[in-house]
Structure formats: C-alpha cells, structure tokens
Amino acid sequence: MRVLRLVSTIIAATLCLAASPPRANWLATVTVTPSGSHIIGNPKAAVKLTEFVSYTCSHCAHFQQQADAPLGLVYVASGKVALEIRNFVRDPIDLTAAMLTNCGGSARFQRNHNAFLLGQDKWIAVLGKATAAQQARWSTGSAMARRRAIANDFGFYRIMEQRGYDRPTVDRCLGDEAMAQRIAAQRAEGDRLGVEGTPSFMLNDVLLAGTHDWPSLQAQLSARF
C-alpha cells in the first residue's frame, strides 16, 4: 500500500508539473516601441526602468559593466522590472554606433548593445589617434559617406562581422534615414524630459535626479521590492 501511495504521489506531482505553464524568459524578450526604443523584459512589468544611453559615453560603458548581470538576473528576469533603452545621441560616432545596435531584428538588439558598450574601451581609442583627414571624413559629405567612414575607422564593420553581419547588411543599416530620424527623436524627447547627461534613468516615467551609476540606481530599485 505504501508503495502504491508513493507511486500515486509521484504521478500526481508529475502531472502538476506538466500542467504548469512554462516560465517566460524575460531576459530574451525584447519589444520595439513606436519610437524605436527597445524594452527588455516583461512589457507589462509593474516597474518600468528607462535608461538614456550614449555609446561614446564612458560612464555608460562603466554602468553596463557593473549593472548588466545584476540588473538582468535579479530584476528583469523576475518579470517585475522592464528595462527600456533609449538613445541620447551626443555626436556622429554615437549615432553610427546606435544605428548598428538597431541593425537586424529586435532579438539581436541586446547583443549588439553589449558589443558596443562592453567593447567601448577598444574602439573609442581611435578618437585620440585620428588624423585631421579622418576627422574631416566624419563630418563632411553625405550622411551615408560620413557613417561609412566612421564605421571603417572605428572598426565597426569588424564588430558587426563578428556578430554575423556582412558589409552590405551593415551599409543598409547605415543608410536607413528613417532609423536615424527615430534615434534623433529619442534625443529630442530626452531633452524635453530634462535629461542632461548619460546614463540617466527614469522609474515609471519619473526622471531620477542625481542617479547616474549602478549603486545609486540599485538603491532605488531595492527600495521598491
């Protein structure tokens, strides 16, 4: 009898597990908003965290190094926090990088985003070594010519190749003027909201004063849970 009860209990537990819906993988869930920003995580999360980012901002790169794992694993993965990434473009190099992070479907955004921020210390070094002729190419000629020059000089083609993109695909993204306008509009909206530097953050659409690094942001997130 005891053996029969044990077998029945195991069967019942197995049936319950089989009937349970699979848990959503919020870290792999990326939604593109009408403005072109990206929401990582549960789009219906109770807490919406918005990050204003610039790819040429060293503080943004440092934030990503510190926050990527804990923010994702502790907050976003739980489904309680959704992270929205908005561009706050500061210069033509930043715009070029932003356009390449947006290159491809939404599922590719996170890895593109990390590739440029976590590798920033390597590619940004070109800025201090560039010749006058190189710098002139970044600011003269057609928009497409400027972006291609930046992508070439800063090694962006190589970064994207490592991500599985061929050169024609990269060039199509660099020539997407509608995308460039959406990214520029995100900067304009950030200005309207009072964003003065990067990284800056909003919690449920409220701009956080004096919050520009992971320790100060983590304290405010922890206070909500």
Salt bridges, closest charged atoms under 4 A:
GLU84 OE1 - LYS48 NZ 3.29
GLU84 OE2 - ARG86 NE 3.08
ASP153 OD1 - ARG137 NH2 2.57
ASP171 OD2 - ARG148 NH2 3.53
GLU177 OE2 - ARG147 NH1 2.81
GLU189 OE2 - ARG192 NH2 2.63
ASP191 OD1 - ARG187 NE 3.06
ASP205 OD1 - LYS48 NZ 3.56
